[in-house]
Amino acid sequence: MLLDKINILMENQLEIICPSCKSVVLATAFFCPSCGKQLKDKVQSTTLSKKAVVYFVSLFLPPFGLWYARKYLKAGDYESRKIGIVAIILTIISVVVTFWLTTGFINSVFQSLNEINNLNI
């Protein structure tokens, strides 16, 4: 209860203190202007075009989709987390479909080779 009140008061402050150099910094700053220490993570873009890129990469380049998923899941807001979860789901679907298609292709090649081998005998 007390911790929640302290967090609310800190969010409403206009200035914060840098944990590294103890300088007073605007609460909206991402980096300390005195020492350069990162104060908070950059807000992830949740625009439609950025979502399209993330989903495209997750679906067609599955391993790289996990990087986007991790990046968006680390963000605190609901929309970013939702993008991260969708990226993971698309990556998993893409990997499963790729394995299924590859297995089918390899089986058909072996079947064709066996038929050719049986004809020659």
N, C-alpha and C positions, 0 to 999 in steps of 0.2 A: 504494500500500500504506500508506504513512505517512498520506496524506490520509484514507483510509478509517478508520484508527485514530483520527485526530483527530475525524472526524465522529461516530464511535461514542461517544467520550468526551464530546463536546458534547451529544449526545442524552441521555446519562445524567446530565447535570448538572441540579441543581435550580434553579440561578440562572444567568442570562446577563447580559451587559452591553449596555445600550442603545447602538446605534451613533450615536445623535444626541447624547444628553446624558451618556453614560457612567455612568448610574445602574445599580445592581444591581437586576435585575428577575427575578421568578419565571419559570422556563422555560415554564410553561404560559400565561403572559399573552399576550394578543393585542396589547395596547397598553402603552406605557410609562406608568406612573402619574405620572411626573414631568413629561415633556414632551408626552405624548399621541401620540408617533410610533407608527405601526402596525409591530409587530414580525413578525407573520406573518399570512397570509391566514386568514379565517374558514373553518372546515371546512364543506363543502357537505353539506346534508341528503340522505341516500340512503334515506329511508323510502319505503314503498310509496306513500303518498299523494303525496309530492313527485314520485316517478317518474311517477305517473299524470298529474299536472299538466304536467310537462315533456313527456311523450309526447303528451298531448292538444294542447298548444300547438304542438308541432312538426308534428303531423299536420293540424290544422285551421286554424292561423294560421302558415303556413310561414316567413315572414321572421323572426318572433319566436322561432321554434325555434332559429335560429342564435345568438341571444343566450344562450339557456340552454346550448347546446352549447359555446360558447366559455367560459362560466363554469365548466362542469363539466370541460372538458378541461384547464383551467389547474390544477385541483386535482391534488394529487400521488398520491392513492390510486387503486387499481385500480377500485374500484366507481364512483367519480365519473367516471373516464375512460370507463368502459363506458357510463354514462348519456349522456355527451356524444356518443359515437360513435353510439349508437342514435338520439339526437335529430337528428344530421346525416342519418342514413340516412332517417328518417321525413320530414324536411324535404325531402330530394331526391325521395323517392317522391311526396310531396304536390304538389310543384311540377310534376313530370312528368305526373302524372294530371290536374292542373288545366289544363295546356297542352293535353293530348290532348283533354279534354272540351270546352274552349273552342274548339279548332280544329274539332272535329266539329260543335259547335253553330253556329258561324259558317258552315261549309260547308253545313249543312242549311238555314239561313236564306237563303243566296245561291241554293241550288238551288230553294227554294220561290219566291223572287222571280223567278227566271228562268222557271219554269213559269207563273207568273201573267203575266209579261210576254209570253211566247209565246202564251198564250191570248187576250190582248187584241189581238194583231196579226193 
